[in-house]
């Protein structure tokens, strides 16, 4: 009769024995460190977090579980710092393993956005470098894991606001233009202007490529010759073929075009402004029956946008200023909302005319209970104090403050002038 095989040693029991001996011979600190080392080796990151919190509580003389509110402020602060350390110790390995949602759960309050953004970009690069399973160089399971990782990156980058541009780029690659524009409007458009711009630049560049490629392809298909070298820009192509003013061809979803022309208002770099101007110039040739009316002063989205972006490129500057100045005056009379006044202020500011921008801003209707406009709330517009400082003349703003009882802004002008001396 053969003997039964010896029982397999229980690793958990062996570790528990080791922890008991370590606690007895070297103390609780050494025991917790030994436990942490074992958990790291086994990649049990959630358990490691629990162990680190327990260790911190033990070393601070706090209850190992439950509430710690009875502790004094110094111990509370120390526990908070130790908790953040534990979040980083656990969160970064989870991110490195592609478990982005789980890692972000720990790092949301413990990591700098720039660090998180860099790590997400590394994961994206690694994912794109993986062999294509369709070509027979990979397996379905790893592809599924990679897909989950990318989905989680999109969520954290875009919807959690860590890196909206990265999230939009991935969304563009996977879901196309329509979903990406919708995501921008829902997740990005209310962020501070500086955080919107990289994502907006991306959208403008994408749609510019899309329109240019579709336009050139259609002209070649129809046998309409395009001069060599003219197909590098949308306006170059249009000029080469006579403008297509009476041509019924439409080479882009018009709703996408008008959405991106609206989104581009936040952008400031000349490359993106020029692309937006080219898109607006293309919009001006579209058949009237396919376009949608916008809100004042962009009722004619193509023409108004062409003026707005063209002026920032030095094209028909005074005509554009006159157009938006008239729109702002009419809006005040007709109570047409804040956009006409805001658009004039923004254009004058970007043209380097701060005194005129300040005058236009002071001429706007005073804010009502609805609060600041979207351009003001997101920081697209400079503050009144910034405009006055750039203009080098504080008196118009101070007089407006006195007329309207705005002591806070008045004090801000005094502080800003003092700081600038």
NUFITOR-353075 format. One record per residue (C-alpha): residue number from 1; residue in one letter; chain; x, y, z. Coordinates in steps of 0.05 Angstrom, whole numbers, padded with zeros to 5 digits, m for minus. Layout:
> NUM:a:A:X:Y:Z $
...
END
This chain:
> 1:x:A:00000:00000:00000 $
> 2:x:A:00031:00065:m00023 $
> 3:x:A:00039:00122:00026 $
> 4:x:A:m00001:00186:00017 $
> 5:x:A:00039:00246:m00010 $
> 6:x:A:00060:00294:00044 $
> 7:x:A:00014:00354:00052 $
> 8:x:A:00033:00417:00014 $
> 9:x:A:00059:00469:00063 $
> 10:x:A:00011:00527:00074 $
> 11:x:A:00048:00590:00052 $
> 12:x:A:00000:00633:00092 $
> 13:x:A:00012:00593:00155 $
> 14:x:A:00088:00597:00144 $
> 15:x:A:00085:00672:00136 $
> 16:x:A:00042:00680:00198 $
> 17:x:A:00093:00641:00238 $
> 18:x:A:00148:00684:00211 $
> 19:x:A:00109:00748:00228 $
> 20:x:A:00097:00724:00299 $
> 21:x:A:00171:00709:00309 $
> 22:x:A:00191:00775:00279 $
> 23:x:A:00143:00814:00323 $
> 24:x:A:00169:00778:00384 $
> 25:x:A:00243:00785:00369 $
> 26:x:A:00247:00851:00330 $
> 27:x:A:00183:00889:00346 $
> 28:x:A:00121:00910:00309 $
> 29:x:A:00157:00957:00261 $
> 30:x:A:00200:00900:00234 $
> 31:x:A:00139:00855:00230 $
> 32:x:A:00100:00905:00188 $
> 33:x:A:00160:00915:00142 $
> 34:x:A:00167:00840:00133 $
> 35:x:A:00092:00835:00117 $
> 36:x:A:00098:00892:00067 $
> 37:x:A:00156:00860:00032 $
> 38:x:A:00118:00795:00024 $
> 39:x:A:00057:00830:m00003 $
> 40:x:A:00098:00868:m00053 $
> 41:x:A:00131:00804:m00078 $
> 42:x:A:00062:00774:m00088 $
> 43:x:A:00035:00838:m00119 $
> 44:x:A:m00021:00842:m00069 $
> 45:x:A:m00027:00917:m00073 $
> 46:x:A:m00094:00928:m00040 $
> 47:x:A:m00072:00886:00020 $
> 48:x:A:m00007:00926:00022 $
> 49:x:A:m00048:00990:00029 $
> 50:x:A:m00087:00961:00088 $
> 51:x:A:m00022:00938:00120 $
> 52:x:A:00010:01007:00113 $
> 53:x:A:m00050:01041:00145 $
> 54:x:A:m00049:00991:00202 $
> 55:x:A:00026:01002:00211 $
> 56:x:A:00016:01078:00213 $
> 57:x:A:m00039:01073:00265 $
> 58:x:A:00002:01026:00308 $
> 59:x:A:00063:01071:00306 $
> 60:x:A:00021:01133:00322 $
> 61:x:A:m00014:01099:00380 $
> 62:x:A:m00082:01101:00347 $
> 63:x:A:m00136:01046:00344 $
> 64:x:A:m00118:00996:00289 $
> 65:x:A:m00188:01001:00259 $
> 66:x:A:m00247:01047:00262 $
> 67:x:A:m00250:01122:00271 $
> 68:x:A:m00189:01163:00290 $
> 69:x:A:m00224:01230:00300 $
> 70:x:A:m00209:01230:00374 $
> 71:x:A:m00134:01237:00359 $
> 72:x:A:m00101:01304:00367 $
> 73:x:A:m00088:01348:00306 $
> 74:x:A:m00014:01328:00301 $
> 75:x:A:m00030:01254:00298 $
> 76:x:A:m00086:01266:00249 $
> 77:x:A:m00039:01303:00203 $
> 78:x:A:00014:01249:00210 $
> 79:x:A:m00037:01195:00193 $
> 80:x:A:m00060:01234:00132 $
> 81:x:A:00011:01239:00107 $
> 82:x:A:00025:01165:00118 $
> 83:x:A:m00040:01149:00082 $
> 84:x:A:m00018:01190:00021 $
> 85:x:A:00050:01154:00022 $
> 86:x:A:00013:01087:00022 $
> 87:x:A:m00031:01111:m00036 $
> 88:x:A:00031:01126:m00077 $
> 89:x:A:00066:01061:m00057 $
> 90:x:A:00006:01021:m00080 $
> 91:x:A:m00022:01064:m00137 $
> 92:x:A:00040:01069:m00181 $
> 93:x:A:00051:00993:m00186 $
> 94:x:A:m00022:00984:m00204 $
> 95:x:A:m00015:01036:m00259 $
> 96:x:A:00049:01001:m00284 $
> 97:x:A:00009:00936:m00289 $
> 98:x:A:m00043:00971:m00332 $
> 99:x:A:m00096:00971:m00277 $
> 100:x:A:m00109:01045:m00287 $
> 101:x:A:m00177:01050:m00253 $
> 102:x:A:m00152:01015:m00191 $
> 103:x:A:m00088:01056:m00189 $
> 104:x:A:m00125:01121:m00198 $
> 105:x:A:m00169:01104:m00139 $
> 106:x:A:m00107:01111:m00095 $
> 107:x:A:m00071:01166:m00134 $
> 108:x:A:m00129:01214:m00144 $
> 109:x:A:m00110:01252:m00081 $
> 110:x:A:m00037:01232:m00077 $
> 111:x:A:m00005:01245:m00145 $
> 112:x:A:00009:01307:m00186 $
> 113:x:A:m00031:01309:m00251 $
> 114:x:A:00033:01317:m00291 $
> 115:x:A:00060:01252:m00262 $
> 116:x:A:m00004:01215:m00277 $
> 117:x:A:m00007:01243:m00347 $
> 118:x:A:00064:01220:m00362 $
> 119:x:A:00050:01150:m00336 $
> 120:x:A:m00014:01145:m00378 $
> 121:x:A:00025:01167:m00440 $
> 122:x:A:00077:01113:m00426 $
> 123:x:A:00022:01060:m00422 $
> 124:x:A:m00008:01084:m00488 $
> 125:x:A:00060:01081:m00522 $
> 126:x:A:00072:01011:m00494 $
> 127:x:A:00003:00988:m00517 $
> 128:x:A:00016:01014:m00588 $
> 129:x:A:00083:00978:m00589 $
> 130:x:A:00051:00911:m00576 $
> 131:x:A:00048:00861:m00634 $
> 132:x:A:m00016:00858:m00673 $
> 133:x:A:m00053:00793:m00655 $
> 134:x:A:m00089:00794:m00722 $
> 135:x:A:m00022:00783:m00755 $
> 136:x:A:m00010:00722:m00712 $
> 137:x:A:00039:00754:m00665 $
> 138:x:A:m00004:00759:m00603 $
> 139:x:A:m00061:00728:m00564 $
> 140:x:A:m00133:00748:m00553 $
> 141:x:A:m00126:00751:m00477 $
> 142:x:A:m00070:00802:m00479 $
> 143:x:A:m00109:00842:m00530 $
> 144:x:A:m00170:00843:m00484 $
> 145:x:A:m00127:00866:m00426 $
> 146:x:A:m00097:00921:m00469 $
> 147:x:A:m00167:00943:m00491 $
> 148:x:A:m00190:00948:m00419 $
> 149:x:A:m00128:00988:m00402 $
> 150:x:A:m00140:01037:m00459 $
> 151:x:A:m00213:01045:m00438 $
> 152:x:A:m00191:01060:m00367 $
> 153:x:A:m00138:01110:m00393 $
> 154:x:A:m00192:01146:m00433 $
> 155:x:A:m00236:01150:m00371 $
> 156:x:A:m00181:01177:m00326 $
> 157:x:A:m00149:01223:m00377 $
> 158:x:A:m00213:01252:m00405 $
> 159:x:A:m00270:01245:m00355 $
> 160:x:A:m00227:01253:m00293 $
> 161:x:A:m00191:01311:m00327 $
> 162:x:A:m00119:01285:m00318 $
> 163:x:A:m00100:01296:m00392 $
> 164:x:A:m00159:01314:m00435 $
> 165:x:A:m00118:01318:m00499 $
> 166:x:A:m00092:01247:m00490 $
> 167:x:A:m00162:01221:m00475 $
> 168:x:A:m00190:01256:m00537 $
> 169:x:A:m00134:01229:m00581 $
> 170:x:A:m00150:01158:m00559 $
> 171:x:A:m00224:01170:m00568 $
> 172:x:A:m00212:01197:m00638 $
> 173:x:A:m00173:01135:m00656 $
> 174:x:A:m00226:01088:m00629 $
> 175:x:A:m00293:01122:m00636 $
> 176:x:A:m00285:01176:m00689 $
> 177:x:A:m00301:01250:m00694 $
> 178:x:A:m00373:01252:m00672 $
> 179:x:A:m00363:01218:m00604 $
> 180:x:A:m00300:01258:m00592 $
> 181:x:A:m00333:01325:m00604 $
> 182:x:A:m00390:01305:m00557 $
> 183:x:A:m00339:01284:m00504 $
> 184:x:A:m00303:01350:m00510 $
> 185:x:A:m00367:01389:m00499 $
> 186:x:A:m00386:01347:m00440 $
> 187:x:A:m00319:01336:m00405 $
> 188:x:A:m00271:01391:m00428 $
> 189:x:A:m00309:01454:m00447 $
> 190:x:A:m00318:01477:m00375 $
> 191:x:A:m00246:01466:m00353 $
> 192:x:A:m00200:01526:m00346 $
> 193:x:A:m00181:01553:m00414 $
> 194:x:A:m00108:01534:m00407 $
> 195:x:A:m00127:01461:m00396 $
> 196:x:A:m00176:01462:m00454 $
> 197:x:A:m00126:01487:m00505 $
> 198:x:A:m00085:01423:m00518 $
> 199:x:A:m00150:01384:m00529 $
> 200:x:A:m00180:01439:m00573 $
> 201:x:A:m00116:01443:m00614 $
> 202:x:A:m00122:01369:m00625 $
> 203:x:A:m00194:01373:m00650 $
> 204:x:A:m00179:01431:m00697 $
> 205:x:A:m00119:01395:m00727 $
> 206:x:A:m00159:01331:m00735 $
> 207:x:A:m00217:01363:m00771 $
> 208:x:A:m00170:01405:m00814 $
> 209:x:A:m00137:01341:m00838 $
> 210:x:A:m00204:01308:m00848 $
> 211:x:A:m00233:01364:m00890 $
> 212:x:A:m00169:01374:m00931 $
> 213:x:A:m00163:01300:m00947 $
> 214:x:A:m00237:01293:m00965 $
> 215:x:A:m00235:01356:m01008 $
> 216:x:A:m00174:01335:m01047 $
> 217:x:A:m00199:01264:m01056 $
> 218:x:A:m00266:01289:m01082 $
> 219:x:A:m00234:01337:m01132 $
> 220:x:A:m00188:01282:m01158 $
> 221:x:A:m00248:01235:m01164 $
> 222:x:A:m00286:01287:m01204 $
> 223:x:A:m00226:01301:m01249 $
> 224:x:A:m00219:01373:m01226 $
> 225:x:A:m00144:01389:m01231 $
> 226:x:A:m00109:01418:m01170 $
> 227:x:A:m00043:01454:m01182 $
> 228:x:A:00018:01418:m01152 $
> 229:x:A:00034:01447:m01084 $
> 230:x:A:m00035:01477:m01075 $
> 231:x:A:m00063:01419:m01035 $
> 232:x:A:m00025:01434:m00971 $
> 233:x:A:m00080:01479:m00944 $
> 234:x:A:m00155:01481:m00950 $
> 235:x:A:m00154:01553:m00975 $
> 236:x:A:m00099:01537:m01025 $
> 237:x:A:m00142:01481:m01054 $
> 238:x:A:m00204:01525:m01057 $
> 239:x:A:m00166:01581:m01091 $
> 240:x:A:m00136:01532:m01141 $
> 241:x:A:m00205:01510:m01164 $
> 242:x:A:m00241:01577:m01163 $
> 243:x:A:m00270:01574:m01093 $
> 244:x:A:m00326:01523:m01105 $
> 245:x:A:m00376:01577:m01085 $
> 246:x:A:m00432:01549:m01127 $
> 247:x:A:m00412:01476:m01118 $
> 248:x:A:m00460:01431:m01079 $
> 249:x:A:m00404:01387:m01053 $
> 250:x:A:m00399:01378:m00977 $
> 251:x:A:m00337:01344:m00950 $
> 252:x:A:m00350:01343:m00875 $
> 253:x:A:m00407:01334:m00826 $
> 254:x:A:m00429:01407:m00820 $
> 255:x:A:m00447:01399:m00747 $
> 256:x:A:m00376:01375:m00733 $
> 257:x:A:m00347:01435:m00771 $
> 258:x:A:m00389:01486:m00734 $
> 259:x:A:m00375:01453:m00666 $
> 260:x:A:m00300:01455:m00679 $
> 261:x:A:m00303:01528:m00702 $
> 262:x:A:m00336:01544:m00635 $
> 263:x:A:m00286:01502:m00596 $
> 264:x:A:m00227:01536:m00630 $
> 265:x:A:m00243:01603:m00597 $
> 266:x:A:m00204:01580:m00536 $
> 267:x:A:m00141:01569:m00578 $
> 268:x:A:m00085:01620:m00581 $
> 269:x:A:m00026:01590:m00620 $
> 270:x:A:m00020:01615:m00692 $
> 271:x:A:m00018:01547:m00724 $
> 272:x:A:m00085:01528:m00695 $
> 273:x:A:m00115:01597:m00709 $
> 274:x:A:m00094:01590:m00782 $
> 275:x:A:m00126:01521:m00786 $
> 276:x:A:m00189:01548:m00755 $
> 277:x:A:m00189:01606:m00806 $
> 278:x:A:m00182:01556:m00863 $
> 279:x:A:m00240:01515:m00835 $
> 280:x:A:m00282:01578:m00830 $
> 281:x:A:m00263:01597:m00901 $
> 282:x:A:m00287:01528:m00923 $
> 283:x:A:m00352:01538:m00884 $
> 284:x:A:m00365:01603:m00922 $
> 285:x:A:m00372:01564:m00988 $
> 286:x:A:m00422:01513:m00962 $
> 287:x:A:m00492:01513:m00992 $
> 288:x:A:m00537:01555:m00948 $
> 289:x:A:m00587:01498:m00939 $
> 290:x:A:m00537:01453:m00903 $
> 291:x:A:m00512:01502:m00850 $
> 292:x:A:m00542:01515:m00782 $
> 293:x:A:m00551:01585:m00752 $
> 294:x:A:m00508:01600:m00691 $
> 295:x:A:m00518:01647:m00633 $
> 296:x:A:m00500:01722:m00639 $
> 297:x:A:m00450:01746:m00662 $
> 298:x:A:m00437:01680:m00697 $
> 299:x:A:m00505:01672:m00730 $
> 300:x:A:m00468:01660:m00796 $
> 301:x:A:m00417:01613:m00765 $
> 302:x:A:m00371:01610:m00825 $
> 303:x:A:m00367:01684:m00841 $
> 304:x:A:m00364:01708:m00768 $
> 305:x:A:m00311:01656:m00752 $
> 306:x:A:m00271:01675:m00814 $
> 307:x:A:m00270:01747:m00789 $
> 308:x:A:m00253:01727:m00718 $
> 309:x:A:m00195:01681:m00735 $
> 310:x:A:m00171:01721:m00795 $
> 311:x:A:m00163:01784:m00754 $
> 312:x:A:m00117:01746:m00707 $
> 313:x:A:m00074:01729:m00768 $
> 314:x:A:m00072:01803:m00789 $
> 315:x:A:m00126:01796:m00842 $
> 316:x:A:m00179:01850:m00849 $
> 317:x:A:m00168:01870:m00777 $
> 318:x:A:m00207:01935:m00774 $
> 319:x:A:m00266:01905:m00812 $
> 320:x:A:m00269:01849:m00761 $
> 321:x:A:m00265:01896:m00702 $
> 322:x:A:m00321:01939:m00731 $
> 323:x:A:m00363:01877:m00743 $
> 324:x:A:m00357:01851:m00671 $
> 325:x:A:m00363:01921:m00641 $
> 326:x:A:m00429:01930:m00677 $
> 327:x:A:m00452:01861:m00655 $
> 328:x:A:m00435:01879:m00582 $
> 329:x:A:m00475:01944:m00586 $
> 330:x:A:m00535:01909:m00616 $
> 331:x:A:m00532:01854:m00564 $
> 332:x:A:m00534:01906:m00508 $
> 333:x:A:m00596:01937:m00539 $
> 334:x:A:m00630:01871:m00555 $
> 335:x:A:m00607:01834:m00492 $
> 336:x:A:m00576:01780:m00536 $
> 337:x:A:m00533:01749:m00483 $
> 338:x:A:m00460:01756:m00463 $
> 339:x:A:m00425:01725:m00523 $
> 340:x:A:m00424:01786:m00569 $
> 341:x:A:m00391:01830:m00516 $
> 342:x:A:m00344:01774:m00495 $
> 343:x:A:m00323:01761:m00567 $
> 344:x:A:m00305:01834:m00578 $
> 345:x:A:m00265:01837:m00513 $
> 346:x:A:m00228:01773:m00530 $
> 347:x:A:m00212:01795:m00601 $
> 348:x:A:m00186:01863:m00579 $
> 349:x:A:m00144:01831:m00524 $
> 350:x:A:m00113:01782:m00573 $
> 351:x:A:m00099:01838:m00622 $
> 352:x:A:m00057:01872:m00568 $
> 353:x:A:m00106:01929:m00556 $
> 354:x:A:m00118:01925:m00480 $
> 355:x:A:m00145:01995:m00471 $
> 356:x:A:m00199:01982:m00523 $
> 357:x:A:m00212:01914:m00493 $
> 358:x:A:m00222:01945:m00424 $
> 359:x:A:m00269:01997:m00452 $
> 360:x:A:m00309:01942:m00486 $
> 361:x:A:m00311:01901:m00423 $
> 362:x:A:m00335:01960:m00381 $
> 363:x:A:m00389:01974:m00433 $
> 364:x:A:m00419:01905:m00424 $
> 365:x:A:m00482:01898:m00382 $
> 366:x:A:m00466:01885:m00309 $
> 367:x:A:m00468:01812:m00288 $
> 368:x:A:m00536:01791:m00262 $
> 369:x:A:m00556:01733:m00218 $
> 370:x:A:m00536:01683:m00272 $
> 371:x:A:m00463:01697:m00255 $
> 372:x:A:m00403:01703:m00301 $
> 373:x:A:m00406:01680:m00373 $
> 374:x:A:m00372:01617:m00397 $
> 375:x:A:m00313:01656:m00425 $
> 376:x:A:m00304:01692:m00360 $
> 377:x:A:m00313:01630:m00316 $
> 378:x:A:m00262:01589:m00355 $
> 379:x:A:m00210:01645:m00358 $
> 380:x:A:m00213:01654:m00433 $
> 381:x:A:m00221:01729:m00420 $
> 382:x:A:m00170:01768:m00381 $
> 383:x:A:m00194:01801:m00317 $
> 384:x:A:m00211:01874:m00314 $
> 385:x:A:m00149:01885:m00272 $
> 386:x:A:m00105:01850:m00323 $
> 387:x:A:m00132:01893:m00379 $
> 388:x:A:m00122:01958:m00340 $
> 389:x:A:m00051:01938:m00321 $
> 390:x:A:m00034:01921:m00394 $
> 391:x:A:m00065:01987:m00417 $
> 392:x:A:m00025:02025:m00365 $
> 393:x:A:m00085:02066:m00344 $
> 394:x:A:m00123:02051:m00280 $
> 395:x:A:m00172:02109:m00280 $
> 396:x:A:m00227:02081:m00325 $
> 397:x:A:m00232:02018:m00284 $
> 398:x:A:m00229:02055:m00217 $
> 399:x:A:m00284:02102:m00239 $
> 400:x:A:m00328:02043:m00260 $
> 401:x:A:m00315:02011:m00192 $
> 402:x:A:m00336:02074:m00156 $
> 403:x:A:m00398:02082:m00200 $
> 404:x:A:m00420:02010:m00185 $
> 405:x:A:m00397:02004:m00113 $
> 406:x:A:m00345:01950:m00129 $
> 407:x:A:m00296:01960:m00073 $
> 408:x:A:m00263:01892:m00083 $
> 409:x:A:m00240:01906:m00154 $
> 410:x:A:m00221:01977:m00134 $
> 411:x:A:m00176:01949:m00079 $
> 412:x:A:m00148:01899:m00130 $
> 413:x:A:m00127:01956:m00175 $
> 414:x:A:m00090:01990:m00118 $
> 415:x:A:m00055:01925:m00099 $
> 416:x:A:m00036:01910:m00172 $
> 417:x:A:m00009:01980:m00184 $
> 418:x:A:00031:01976:m00119 $
> 419:x:A:00060:01908:m00139 $
> 420:x:A:00079:01934:m00208 $
> 421:x:A:00120:01993:m00182 $
END
